[in-house]
Amino acid sequence: MAAAHHKQAQQLARQLFKLSLVNGAVSAEQVAGVLAYLEKHTPANPLLVLRAYQRYITVELARSHALVEHAGPVADSILRQLEGALSQKYKRIVTATAHHDARLIAGLRVRIGDDVYESSIAGQLANLSTV
């Protein structure tokens, strides 16, 4: 019986997630509308539905954000170029933010969703140690 409730919650969360998208991107207004609807029309197992819905939204938002880790300074123009290249590659608007990480020694590591692009000295050294 619990599996059936879980499946229903997942299905409802997926439908609500689809309603939260405008032109393939998460819309803050749509999310607010979905949450207002849920407040007025509480589903069975609301916690399961909300957790599943949150996971869908979190994954989708991560697919449109690039975390650029760097050891040295990164010019704003480089971030904008990365945004342009990643937006073309992923066929969606991608925003990039920089995060300093001295452990990289030099170079960059870019994380977008589950994808990681490694171009750092630390990454190259790690690859050498596994060979």
C-alpha positions as CSV (number, residue, x, y, z in Angstrom):
1,M,0.0,0.0,0.0
2,A,2.8,2.4,0.8
3,A,4.4,1.9,-2.6
4,A,1.1,2.9,-4.2
5,H,1.0,6.1,-2.2
6,H,4.6,6.9,-3.1
7,K,3.9,6.3,-6.8
8,Q,0.8,8.6,-6.7
9,A,2.8,11.3,-4.9
10,Q,5.6,11.0,-7.5
11,Q,3.0,11.3,-10.4
12,L,1.4,14.3,-8.9
13,A,4.7,16.0,-8.2
14,R,5.8,15.4,-11.8
15,Q,2.6,17.0,-13.1
16,L,3.1,20.0,-10.8
17,F,6.7,20.2,-11.9
18,K,5.5,20.4,-15.6
19,L,3.1,23.2,-14.6
20,S,6.1,25.1,-13.1
21,L,7.9,25.4,-16.4
22,V,7.6,28.2,-18.9
23,N,9.4,27.7,-22.2
24,G,11.4,24.9,-20.6
25,A,12.6,26.9,-17.6
26,V,11.4,27.0,-14.0
27,S,9.2,30.0,-13.5
28,A,9.0,31.6,-10.0
29,E,5.5,32.7,-10.7
30,Q,4.4,29.3,-11.8
31,V,6.0,27.7,-8.7
32,A,4.2,30.2,-6.5
33,G,1.0,29.3,-8.2
34,V,1.6,25.6,-7.7
35,L,2.3,26.1,-4.0
36,A,-0.8,28.3,-3.6
37,Y,-2.9,25.5,-5.2
38,L,-1.4,22.9,-2.9
39,E,-2.1,25.1,0.1
40,K,-5.8,25.3,-0.8
41,H,-6.1,21.7,-2.1
42,T,-4.0,19.5,0.2
43,P,-3.2,16.2,-1.6
44,A,-3.0,12.9,0.1
45,N,0.5,12.5,1.5
46,P,1.4,16.2,1.1
47,L,4.9,15.7,2.5
48,L,5.7,13.0,-0.1
49,V,4.4,15.2,-2.9
50,L,6.3,18.3,-1.7
51,R,9.6,16.4,-1.3
52,A,9.3,14.9,-4.8
53,Y,8.3,18.3,-6.2
54,Q,11.3,19.9,-4.5
55,R,13.6,17.3,-6.0
56,Y,12.3,17.9,-9.5
57,I,12.7,21.7,-9.1
58,T,16.2,21.4,-7.6
59,V,17.4,19.1,-10.4
60,E,16.0,21.4,-13.1
61,L,17.6,24.5,-11.5
62,A,20.9,22.8,-11.2
63,R,20.8,22.1,-15.0
64,S,20.8,25.8,-15.7
65,H,23.5,26.9,-13.3
66,A,27.2,26.4,-13.8
67,L,29.6,26.6,-10.8
68,V,33.0,27.7,-12.0
69,E,35.6,26.8,-9.5
70,H,39.0,28.5,-10.0
71,A,42.4,28.8,-8.3
72,G,43.4,32.1,-9.7
73,P,41.4,35.2,-10.8
74,V,38.7,34.7,-13.3
75,A,37.6,37.8,-15.3
76,D,33.8,38.5,-15.6
77,S,34.2,38.3,-19.4
78,I,35.4,34.7,-19.1
79,L,32.3,33.8,-17.0
80,R,30.1,35.4,-19.7
81,Q,31.9,33.5,-22.4
82,L,31.4,30.2,-20.5
83,E,27.7,31.1,-20.1
84,G,27.4,31.6,-23.8
85,A,29.2,28.4,-24.7
86,L,27.2,26.3,-22.1
87,S,23.9,27.9,-23.1
88,Q,24.6,26.8,-26.7
89,K,25.7,23.3,-25.6
90,Y,22.7,22.7,-23.3
91,K,20.2,24.6,-25.5
92,R,19.0,26.6,-22.5
93,I,20.1,29.7,-20.7
94,V,22.9,28.9,-18.3
95,T,24.2,31.3,-15.6
96,A,27.6,31.0,-14.1
97,T,29.0,31.9,-10.8
98,A,32.6,31.8,-9.7
99,H,34.0,30.1,-6.5
100,H,37.6,30.3,-5.5
101,D,39.2,27.0,-4.7
102,A,43.0,27.1,-4.1
103,R,43.2,23.3,-4.0
104,L,42.9,23.3,-7.8
105,I,46.4,24.9,-8.0
106,A,45.6,26.4,-11.4
107,G,42.9,26.1,-14.0
108,L,39.1,25.7,-13.8
109,R,36.5,23.1,-12.9
110,V,33.0,23.7,-14.2
111,R,30.0,21.9,-12.7
112,I,26.6,22.0,-14.3
113,G,24.0,19.6,-13.1
114,D,25.7,16.2,-13.0
115,D,28.3,17.2,-15.5
116,V,31.8,18.2,-14.5
117,Y,34.4,19.7,-16.9
118,E,37.9,19.6,-15.4
119,S,40.7,21.7,-16.6
120,S,42.8,22.1,-13.5
121,I,46.3,21.0,-12.4
122,A,44.8,19.2,-9.4
123,G,42.5,17.2,-11.7
124,Q,45.4,16.3,-14.0
125,L,47.5,15.2,-11.0
126,A,44.6,13.1,-9.8
127,N,44.2,11.5,-13.2
128,L,48.0,10.7,-13.2
129,S,47.8,9.0,-9.8
130,T,45.0,6.6,-11.0
131,V,46.9,5.5,-14.1
